[in-house]
Structure formats: structure tokens, C-alpha cells
């Protein structure tokens, strides 16, 4: 009977991950992510008279500005093979030569595609800020780059039927093997060396006005998702290219994969600078452009980040812990209902916890957390309280049967700490996490949870 129940639970959790199931409907989170994927059909969107943005060819948005005698490419994308398709689509609009390439920041999914557009000896200008690649440099110094956390949060290691679009990029089935998602070393499989086209022109001042092919462009320093971020402002067309300081999701202020710290304070200031330009159209780093309503969108984006920051600090001054602040600093309904502020990629909860950690450090004000026991000792106390490890396992099974997978997982974790050889506990943990993950909306949280589920189920099935 128990084996039958286990089989059913495993089957149920896997079937929930499929887009169509004869036995169960996907969760609301899964259905919403599936619907979101429709945004990423390959298309070229006309933003203004001479501005075009390609969506759905790569994980990033790639743009072309048409000038008098040439074009400017903004963020060529993640891979030359994919960027070449973007170039072909752009060449159906104009056959003018490329005069310049502009990198909004140093994440590889925005610049690795440059070889598809750059031609040696043609005098093509490549623009970026003078601190281009600063995040990658810091990560290389610490050695904390790539690895299992990066793979798990991006969903690289998930089974095909478990992969789901992250809400800000093309779905996994349309990404090539070893596609670079985040930076030059964040990828699946062994590292592959791509030709990197270095900037030929940089600027260190706050604002740099350039003219290329008769087009006036302001390049503006805009630290946010990265310290080397910039935005482009086309004053005549009233178009702002925000890079990754805007995409249609709550900003990824704290990446679960771990990376250099991101300052939400800087991010707020940079978005406010874009608002002061009074833009009409907004091109983000990954999702479709926001047309005709750029100022409204950016104002809501800034106000939402500022609300979370201000309320987190306000609550911290009242000695609230991060767990309490998650509810206290949540978005008000007016902002929470906006789809472009939904937690597709970044999360409000993660932002709140990171603000607290950056400004107050790891200590949350609870005196007991100055004297924490090891996880194993805590688990032993729990087992002693309920009458032993077997009783603890029984409670975990009861929670699962009562449709409380989170409670079941928490209890099973105690058993695993005390009895790491207990395959039943690992199986229950894997089953519970599969259900939790499938119902999770935020993509990195979802991917990491399901990856962990797979690991426990694999260990439980080892001979």
C-alpha cells in the first residue's frame, strides 16, 4: 500500500509539471508561465520611425537604430549563431551598413552575439561604460561563479518536461545547448570560449552624447542590475533603451545563483533618471518594448522599488526581522496587480531580505540567533519532542497526506539530517518539493526547488 502511494505521489508531481495532463490540471503558476511564453514568438517590433527591436530570437531583446548612412545595434545578444538570425531579420528592413554596436552592460547574454554584427576593419564603433565587465571581474576574483546554484536556478539541469520559461526570455526548448544565459561563465556543460568583441570606445562621465550615422544618442551611466549598466536616450524619438534596469518583471535585485551585490538604491536613482527624460517608448533588456506609456511604466517601477526599500528600512527601525518584513514591506495592491511588476524573475521577498542583509548584515535581532545550534542538533530536538525519528517520519507522511507538502518537506528534512541513509525520507522530500516547485511562480525559485527534488528522488532510487 505504501509503495503504491509513493508511486502515485511521484507520478502526480511529475504529471503536474507537464503542460497537458489527463489526470491533473497544471497549477495557476504553471499556466501563467505558459501563457507568458507567447510573448517570445520571434518578431521584429517597430518602436519608432527608425527604431526596431527583435524579440524571441535570443534570450535578450536586440535593437537596431537606423541612421542616415548606417545602423546602430544595441545589445547584440547571447550567441553569434542566434544573433546572425537577428541580423538577417534586420537586413530585411534595411541594407545600410553597421556603424556602431552599443553594450548596455557586461552580461554575456547581451554582448556575446557581437561577432555576428562586427566586421574587422570597417571602423565599427563599440561603445560601453569604462567599467564594462566589472561584475564578471569581481566574480572571477572570488571564484564564486557558475556551478550548481547557477545551473539550478536557471533550470539548465531540469528534465525536458520540467523546464518552464522564466517569464523574461525565450522558453528552454528554443535555447541551444550550452547557451549563455547570464554572463561569460554562467552556462550549462563545459565552458566554451566565444570570441569577445571588446569595446573600442568607453566613457566614464555621467552622460556622453555621441552622433553616429546622423543619429544623436545620449549614453547615460545607470548602475542597477550591474554597476556597469548604461541606458541609451534618443531625444528626437523619445525612446529609452533601459538595458536590464527594466524588463517586464520585478527586478532581479538578488539573484539566487549568487553574484556581486546589487544596490536597489542605485537602481531607483537610475530609473528616476530615465523618468526625467520624459520618454514615450521603453525598450527593456529582455521583454517586448512598452510603447506610448514609457513614463507611466517607469514611474510605477521606481515607486514599487522605493516602496519596498522604504518599508523595509522603516520596519527594520521597528526591530522587525526579515521574516516579518516580507509581509510588512509587500507591494500595495495598486502596484502588485501590474504584470510587469510580477515576480517572474526577481522577487519582492528576495529583495526585502537582501536590503536587510546589505544594510544590517546577517543578524536579524533575535537573540537566539546569536546562539544557534547546528542543524543536526535542532533536528534531534524535534525528534525528541515527537517521540523519535520514526514518529517524526510518520508526522511527515501525515502532512503529505493532508496536502501540506511544505510541512512534509520540513519534517522530512529533520529525518534526513538524523538518518541520511533513510531513502523513504528522501523520497518523501523529493515528492513534496516537486509539488511545491510546480506551484511556484518565481522562475529561479521554481527551478531550484525542482532541481533539488530531482536530486532527492535520484538518491532515494539508488541501489
Secondary structure by P-SEA (a helix, b strand, c coil): caaaaaaaaaaaaaaaaccccccccccaaaaaaaaacccccbbbbbccccbbbbcccccbbbbbbbcccbbbbccccccaaaaaaaaaaaaaaccccccbbbbcccccccccccccccccccbbbbbbccccaaaaaaaaaacccccaaaaaaaccccccccccccccccccccccccccccccccccccccccccccccbbbcccbbbbbcccbbbbbbbbbcccccbbbbbccccccccccccccccccccccccccccccaaaaaaaaaaaaaacccbbbccccccccccaaaaaaaaaaaaaaaaaaaaaaaaacccccccccccccccccccccccccccccaaaaaaaaaaaacccccccccccccccaaaaaaaaaaaaccaaaaaaaaaaaaaaccaaaaaaaaaaaaaaccccaaaaaaaaaaaaaaaaacccaaaaaaaaaaaaaaaaaaacc
